[in-house]
Amino acid sequence: MIQGTGSDVGKSLLVAGIARAFTRRGLAVRPFKPQNMSTNAAVTADGGEIGRAQALQAQACGIDTTVDMNPVLLKPQSDRTSQVVVQGRVAASVDARGYLALKKRLLPAVLDSFARVADGADLVLIEGAGSPAEVNLRDGDIANMGFAAAADIPVILVGDIDRGGVIASLVGTMAVLTADERQRVAGFIVNKLRGDPSLFADGMTAIAQHTGLPALGLVPWFGEAARLPAEDSLDLAQRHRDGGRRGDGRVVVAVPRLPHIANFDDLDPLAAEPGLALVLVEPGRPLPVDAALVLLPGSKSTRADLAFLRAEGWDVDVAAHVRQGGRVLGLCGGYQMLGRAVIDRDGLEGPPGETPGLGLLDVVTTLAPAKTLARRDGRELSTGEAVAGYEIHLGQTSGPDCSRPMLDLAGRPDGAVSADGRIAGCYLHGLFATDRFRAAYLAGLGATAGGTAYGAGVERALDALADHLERAIDLDAVLAIARRRGQRIEATASAASSAA
């Protein structure tokens, strides 16, 4: 189990890279994360949803996803509440105090999922969440040491040198663990080093001396991480921190950064296109006047994000963009925002009510408890190109503009297009990952595209990450740590058999 001294220390990418490295050695590797918090989800082969990071880790293992790889997923809906997904399905919507009470009942489901993931695997790589040093959250913990103890799993602790204070964070984390938990930690890794590794040699020695743990690796900064899907909005902000812009192409695609932005890996294939400048517009800034396309992304709370969009004045910017002949595309929640209204009679995303949309499409969305979770493929009708992706949303959208659908998904229409063709929306996430469609769509914006193979680029980045970690981490020692648990289990089974 890879645990970190805090959030965003690089646990997700370490698991993905180590998984790819051991998969290339011929092992059957599986990823697992007991509890995740993210608005970036993936639809699994068995029809549920898990955190996007576990989907990437499964890809690194060369396997398809299952809901058991991330049995508990928290999807924030507001500053206080989150939707709780258990084994792929929505189980509740609770505030932080409510979840503290609920999680104590979730360990059996987590262990049940872990048993299925481990069945037939040579190696399971488990990702912790947050930090085991959060002692105020230890009661009923399923994310870190609580799970590790229940499943009898050895732990490797990871610190992030890029944020500073890595010696104190690793030593301090060990200091607040219980004696039993300290015994479970088998080594440490320092991640995200910029500069000369030899300059931190004394630091590695100091950590080892203060913790009694062996050093398993000092991992240099991996710049190609930007080619891999981001796990959460913190990653998204860091990737776009240079003025909110990625790429230096002449064709600008503007994306307002909404508070509840979801499934934002839709943007990654666009960011990889050299002919584009993808601009993530931060609050307090206007949408760029030179944008060829305004893209409204997915949202975990469509009505709240609509209110935020108006408060920022972005609705005025969008209207001006349309008057000047610009194009607008809405994906999932962004599609719902383009209509005349979003109706939530049951209070599924907040207080019950109705919020006026932007009125750019003559459609209305009504939210309902049943959640659509499905992988889809079909054609985008304006280009005629094949598309593939997934739906993950509450609600149904209908209205006159739906008579001009954007997509044909195996004979089922999806989305809507305005009469002049400049405003469009659909529910399909991932459609820009299809290279031929992306090239054709961007050509319609005047962008030179078509030379970028997005999926192949992700595979190359995973291989490069594995190579990077092979050089930086003692992976043989990591495998030996994992085998200790297997040896204990075999010894226990053998003793039980002898006693019988």
SULUR-V406592 format. One line per field, one symbol per residue. psi: psi as a letter, one per 30 degrees, with the letter a starting at -180 (. if undefined). A space follows every 50 residues. Layout:
psi->???
//
This chain:
psi->kjllfllhfgeeeeeeeeeeefeffgkjkklkjekljkgjlkklfggakl keefeeeeeefgllllfffifjkkjkfafflkkjkkhfkkeljlaeeeee eeffgfeeeeeeeeeeefjfkekkjkkakbkffiffgejgkfecfeeeee fiklkkkkljfeflgeeeeeeeeeeflleeeeffkfllkklhkkajeffg eeeeeeeeeffgkkkfkjjlkjfgfffkkkelfeeeeefgfiggkklglf kkjkjkjlehklhgfffeeeffkffljjjjjlkfklkkfgkekkjjllkf ieeeeeeeeeefgfeeeeeeeeeggllkkkkceeeeffaflkkifghfga kkakkkafgfkilkkjklekkkjkkllbkkeefglklkblkjlklkklle fffileljjhfkkkalklefgfklllfjkgfffjeeeeeeeeeffgkjlf gkjeeeeeeeeeeeeeeeeeefkifeeeeeeefeeeeeeeeeeeeeeee.
//
